[in-house]
Structure formats: C-alpha cells, structure tokens
Amino acid sequence: MGSSTYEWIVHNEKKVASQTGSAWPYSQPAWIFSNRKLPIIKGKDIKFVSGDVRQAHAEMRSAAGTKNIWIVGGGDLAGQFYDAGLLDELIIQVGSATLGKGKPLFPRRVLSPILRLVSVCQMGAGMVELRYKVNKGGVSCGS
Ligand SMILES: NC(=O)c1ccc[n+]([C@@H]2O[C@H](COP(=O)([O-])OP(=O)(O)OC[C@H]3O[C@@H](n4cnc5c(N)ncnc54)[C@H](OP(=O)(O)O)[C@@H]3O)[C@@H](O)[C@H]2O)c1
C-alpha cells in the first residue's frame, strides 16, 4: 500500500481496532511505499520500500509463493504495477455515496477491451464489487 493509505490506518488506529479487532488488521506481510520515514507499528511484518515497484514485487512474489498479491492502493500505486505488467485483476467496490470531488480511482488510460468484467457482486443494500481481469495482451476489437 501507499503511504497515504498506511498513514490513514496509523492515524485512525482506535477506529480500525474497534472495527477489525486490531490496530493493524493484516496478518500477511506488508510492503509500504514511501519516500519518507513513517511511524512504525511494532511487532508487525511491515517493510518500507520506495522506487521501482518491480523490485518490491520480486520480494512479494517470493514471500507469497503461489498465493495472490494484493495491491491495496491508492490508485496510482496500482497504476505503477499496471505499467510494469504486474497487475492481473482490478477489484473495485463502489459505495452508495458520492463525494463531489477527489482523486481518480485508477489514473491510467485503459481502453476497452483491455479490462474484462468477470464478476459483479452486490454487497448489502448500497454497494457492489466489480472484478475486472486485466488483459495484458491488449486484444483489440474483433480479434
Ligand atoms: N477503500 C480502499 O480500499 C482504499 C484503498 C487504498 C487507498 N484508499 C484511500 O484512497 C486515498 C488514496 O490516497 P493516495 O492516492 O494518496 O494513495 P497512496 O497510494 O496510499 O499514497 C500515495 C503515496 O505513496 C507513496 N508512493 C507511491 N508510490 C511510490 C513509490 N513507487 N515509491 C515510493 N513512494 C511511493 C508516495 O508518498 P510519500 O510522500 O510517502 O513518498 C505517494 O504520495 C487515501 O485516502 C486512502 O486512504 C482507499
């Protein structure tokens, strides 16, 4: 995850703990991308990295074995993995609220049919989860 996402968790530890049972809700190893020195959450398997995502990805792949690697976000960090051809799937949860302004979800120009919708799952009354497969081959219309 990127540093903004990490810092949100650090700054809202009570809220996170009340909702998940732990101030750091992840049991799997985590890599935090930042060019700054960030507060450390003691006793957790958290590494701080910066720069080319391919280097960190090699470490993640080695740690994950055959398991999936989850790029939590934000969108530009996921975009860096996409740029490097390392993103297989986009899992997007849409909530029933609009903010009026904000950061783009995935600040990359990805044109149809590069993303292929593979599932739609309703979550409660107001949310939906969309799963898109990233077609790295870039198959064009009609082929
Ligand atoms: N709902 C969700 O599932 C979800 C998931 C993710 C994020 N979010 C939210 O969405 C918002 C997104 O924030 P954001 O787009 O700013 O995301 P972010 O990815 O969490 O943080 C961006 C920061 O990460 C660091 N970074 C990114 N790539 C790097 C690289 N290759 N090397 C070194 N550092 C790198 C940079 O910070 P430095 O200044 O530290 O160098 C950059 O400013 C946040 O409010 C977050 O809480 C929500």
The ligand as an SDF file (V2000), in Angstrom:
LIG
                    3D

 48 52  0  0  0  0  0  0  0  0999 V2000
  -11.0480    1.9320    0.0450 N   0  0  0  0  0  0  0  0  0  0  0  0
   -9.9100    1.3690   -0.2530 C   0  0  0  0  0  0  0  0  0  0  0  0
   -9.8510    0.1930   -0.4660 O   0  0  0  0  0  0  0  0  0  0  0  0
   -8.7030    2.2250   -0.3450 C   0  0  0  0  0  0  0  0  0  0  0  0
   -7.5280    1.6470   -0.7310 C   0  0  0  0  0  0  0  0  0  0  0  0
   -6.4040    2.4480   -0.8400 C   0  0  0  0  0  0  0  0  0  0  0  0
   -6.4920    3.7890   -0.5640 C   0  0  0  0  0  0  0  0  0  0  0  0
   -7.6390    4.3120   -0.1510 N   0  0  0  0  0  0  0  0  0  0  0  0
   -7.7130    5.7330    0.1730 C   0  0  0  0  0  0  0  0  0  0  0  0
   -7.5770    6.4290   -1.0110 O   0  0  0  0  0  0  0  0  0  0  0  0
   -6.7840    7.5690   -0.8100 C   0  0  0  0  0  0  0  0  0  0  0  0
   -5.6610    7.4210   -1.8000 C   0  0  0  0  0  0  0  0  0  0  0  0
   -4.6010    8.0990   -1.4670 O   0  0  0  0  0  0  0  0  0  0  0  0
   -3.3540    8.1650   -2.4420 P   0  0  0  0  0  0  0  0  0  0  0  0
   -3.7680    8.0640   -3.8290 O   0  0  0  0  0  0  0  0  0  0  0  0
   -2.5710    9.3260   -1.9850 O   0  0  0  0  0  0  0  0  0  0  0  0
   -2.6580    6.8110   -2.1510 O   0  0  0  0  0  0  0  0  0  0  0  0
   -1.4790    6.0320   -1.5520 P   0  0  0  0  0  0  0  0  0  0  0  0
   -1.0470    5.1550   -2.6680 O   0  0  0  0  0  0  0  0  0  0  0  0
   -1.9180    5.3920   -0.2960 O   0  0  0  0  0  0  0  0  0  0  0  0
   -0.2780    7.0450   -1.1710 O   0  0  0  0  0  0  0  0  0  0  0  0
    0.4330    7.7220   -2.1460 C   0  0  0  0  0  0  0  0  0  0  0  0
    1.8310    7.9440   -1.6600 C   0  0  0  0  0  0  0  0  0  0  0  0
    2.5470    6.7140   -1.6260 O   0  0  0  0  0  0  0  0  0  0  0  0
    3.9260    6.9570   -1.8590 C   0  0  0  0  0  0  0  0  0  0  0  0
    4.3240    6.2160   -3.0650 N   0  0  0  0  0  0  0  0  0  0  0  0
    3.5640    5.7640   -4.0870 C   0  0  0  0  0  0  0  0  0  0  0  0
    4.3030    5.0970   -4.9920 N   0  0  0  0  0  0  0  0  0  0  0  0
    5.5690    5.1080   -4.5090 C   0  0  0  0  0  0  0  0  0  0  0  0
    6.7970    4.5680   -4.9680 C   0  0  0  0  0  0  0  0  0  0  0  0
    6.8940    3.8580   -6.1060 N   0  0  0  0  0  0  0  0  0  0  0  0
    7.9040    4.7740   -4.2120 N   0  0  0  0  0  0  0  0  0  0  0  0
    7.8450    5.4800   -3.0530 C   0  0  0  0  0  0  0  0  0  0  0  0
    6.7170    6.0030   -2.5720 N   0  0  0  0  0  0  0  0  0  0  0  0
    5.5900    5.8210   -3.2910 C   0  0  0  0  0  0  0  0  0  0  0  0
    4.0700    8.4630   -2.0500 C   0  0  0  0  0  0  0  0  0  0  0  0
    4.1980    9.0470   -0.7630 O   0  0  0  0  0  0  0  0  0  0  0  0
    5.4400    9.6510    0.0300 P   0  0  0  0  0  0  0  0  0  0  0  0
    5.1830   11.1080    0.1410 O   0  0  0  0  0  0  0  0  0  0  0  0
    5.3920    8.9890    1.3610 O   0  0  0  0  0  0  0  0  0  0  0  0
    6.7010    9.3620   -0.7540 O   0  0  0  0  0  0  0  0  0  0  0  0
    2.6850    8.8510   -2.5260 C   0  0  0  0  0  0  0  0  0  0  0  0
    2.3740   10.2060   -2.3280 O   0  0  0  0  0  0  0  0  0  0  0  0
   -6.3580    7.5810    0.6560 C   0  0  0  0  0  0  0  0  0  0  0  0
   -7.1800    8.4750    1.3490 O   0  0  0  0  0  0  0  0  0  0  0  0
   -6.6140    6.1620    1.0940 C   0  0  0  0  0  0  0  0  0  0  0  0
   -6.9920    6.0550    2.4490 O   0  0  0  0  0  0  0  0  0  0  0  0
   -8.7480    3.5600   -0.0530 C   0  0  0  0  0  0  0  0  0  0  0  0
  1  2  1  0
  2  3  2  0
  2  4  1  0
  4  5  1  0
  4 48  2  0
  5  6  2  0
  6  7  1  0
  7  8  2  0
  8  9  1  0
  8 48  1  0
  9 10  1  0
  9 46  1  0
 10 11  1  0
 11 12  1  0
 11 44  1  0
 12 13  1  0
 13 14  1  0
 14 15  2  0
 14 16  1  0
 14 17  1  0
 17 18  1  0
 18 19  2  0
 18 20  1  0
 18 21  1  0
 21 22  1  0
 22 23  1  0
 23 24  1  0
 23 42  1  0
 24 25  1  0
 25 26  1  0
 25 36  1  0
 26 27  1  0
 26 35  1  0
 27 28  2  0
 28 29  1  0
 29 30  1  0
 29 35  2  0
 30 31  1  0
 30 32  2  0
 32 33  1  0
 33 34  2  0
 34 35  1  0
 36 37  1  0
 36 42  1  0
 37 38  1  0
 38 39  2  0
 38 40  1  0
 38 41  1  0
 42 43  1  0
 44 45  1  0
 44 46  1  0
 46 47  1  0
M  CHG  2   8   1  16  -1
M  END
$$$$
